[in-house]
Amino acid sequence: MRVIGIAGSLRAGSYNAKLLDAAAQALPADADYRRWAGLADVPFYNADRDEPGLIPVAAEELRAVVAGADGLLFATPEYNGSIPGGLKNAVDWLSRPFGASALSGKTVAVIGAGTGRFGGVWAQAELRKALGIAGARVVDAEFALPGAAEAFDADGQLSDFGRAEELTDVVAAFVGEVRVSAPESGPRVGAVVS
Ligand SMILES: Cc1cc2nc3c(=O)[nH]c(=O)nc-3n(C[C@H](O)[C@H](O)[C@H](O)COP(=O)(O)O)c2cc1C
């Protein structure tokens, strides 16, 4: 199973990138996980450039990375009550051509971290909405991490055991949905190796 993580923050010390890496620890052993870090290079969506031969290289790369994944795990901060512009822009590129896009039918889950009291729940809700409109299969599981500046231990794990278990449960729900939507990504039962 190929899983791509996308953090909505460009910040080097991003708590959302940390949260993705903590979530990735809960993926099964057969998962091939990579965090995609090309968000800063993707130009603003422009329909005039969404034509063969005119698509920016970084947008093409984003589409190829997502098309090759069985599932996507997003972690987004909240900026002014909503999705960071760069992440929304990526969703816009991924949503076209509508109905045949890299996101179409793709299983996605949204989690997020913030330094405030609510963990960016508005941004997560808006990202789920945008991804759903874009044609993704949005997993019905949520994980919001408030107080992110104090939430991780020195190894990058969540210090609170209960919260760590919740994150593991969300990842398990995501993995279950990925296996339903891309059954060939599951363990190969009965495969013969000669
Ligand atoms: C431009 C900007 C706007 C923000 N707006 C909100 C907000 O509306 N609600 C909130 O809870 N936090 C807000 N924050 C705080 C961020 O959610 C917090 O800094 C978070 O840790 C950023 O994510 P990161 O650590 O992954 O970079 C804002 C931060 C910035 C830089």
PDBQT file of the ligand as one rigid body, heavy atoms in Angstrom, charges set to zero:
ROOT
HETATM    1  C1  LIG A 201      -1.185  33.291   9.142  1.00  0.00    +0.000 C 
HETATM    2  C2  LIG A 201      -1.597  32.463  10.330  1.00  0.00    +0.000 A 
HETATM    3  C3  LIG A 201      -2.927  32.399  10.690  1.00  0.00    +0.000 A 
HETATM    4  C4  LIG A 201      -3.337  31.601  11.764  1.00  0.00    +0.000 A 
HETATM    5  N1  LIG A 201      -4.664  31.502  12.056  1.00  0.00    +0.000 NA
HETATM    6  C5  LIG A 201      -5.059  30.626  13.001  1.00  0.00    +0.000 A 
HETATM    7  C6  LIG A 201      -6.452  30.386  13.222  1.00  0.00    +0.000 A 
HETATM    8  O1  LIG A 201      -7.303  30.963  12.583  1.00  0.00    +0.000 OA
HETATM    9  N2  LIG A 201      -6.800  29.480  14.171  1.00  0.00    +0.000 N 
HETATM   10  C7  LIG A 201      -5.866  28.795  14.888  1.00  0.00    +0.000 A 
HETATM   11  O2  LIG A 201      -6.230  27.965  15.735  1.00  0.00    +0.000 OA
HETATM   12  N3  LIG A 201      -4.541  28.995  14.701  1.00  0.00    +0.000 NA
HETATM   13  C8  LIG A 201      -4.124  29.898  13.771  1.00  0.00    +0.000 A 
HETATM   14  N4  LIG A 201      -2.782  30.084  13.539  1.00  0.00    +0.000 N 
HETATM   15  C9  LIG A 201      -1.826  29.325  14.343  1.00  0.00    +0.000 C 
HETATM   16  C10 LIG A 201      -1.375  28.069  13.604  1.00  0.00    +0.000 C 
HETATM   17  O3  LIG A 201      -2.426  27.167  13.487  1.00  0.00    +0.000 OA
HETATM   18  C11 LIG A 201      -0.207  27.444  14.333  1.00  0.00    +0.000 C 
HETATM   19  O4  LIG A 201       0.874  28.345  14.260  1.00  0.00    +0.000 OA
HETATM   20  C12 LIG A 201       0.197  26.096  13.777  1.00  0.00    +0.000 C 
HETATM   21  O5  LIG A 201       1.128  25.527  14.627  1.00  0.00    +0.000 OA
HETATM   22  C13 LIG A 201       0.822  26.199  12.402  1.00  0.00    +0.000 C 
HETATM   23  O6  LIG A 201       1.055  24.914  11.907  1.00  0.00    +0.000 OA
HETATM   24  P1  LIG A 201       2.521  24.333  11.705  1.00  0.00    +0.000 P 
HETATM   25  O7  LIG A 201       3.138  24.192  13.076  1.00  0.00    +0.000 OA
HETATM   26  O8  LIG A 201       2.291  23.015  11.036  1.00  0.00    +0.000 OA
HETATM   27  O9  LIG A 201       3.294  25.301  10.851  1.00  0.00    +0.000 OA
HETATM   28  C14 LIG A 201      -2.365  30.896  12.498  1.00  0.00    +0.000 A 
HETATM   29  C15 LIG A 201      -1.004  30.992  12.143  1.00  0.00    +0.000 A 
HETATM   30  C16 LIG A 201      -0.628  31.769  11.076  1.00  0.00    +0.000 A 
HETATM   31  C17 LIG A 201       0.834  31.823  10.688  1.00  0.00    +0.000 C 
ENDROOT
TORSDOF 0
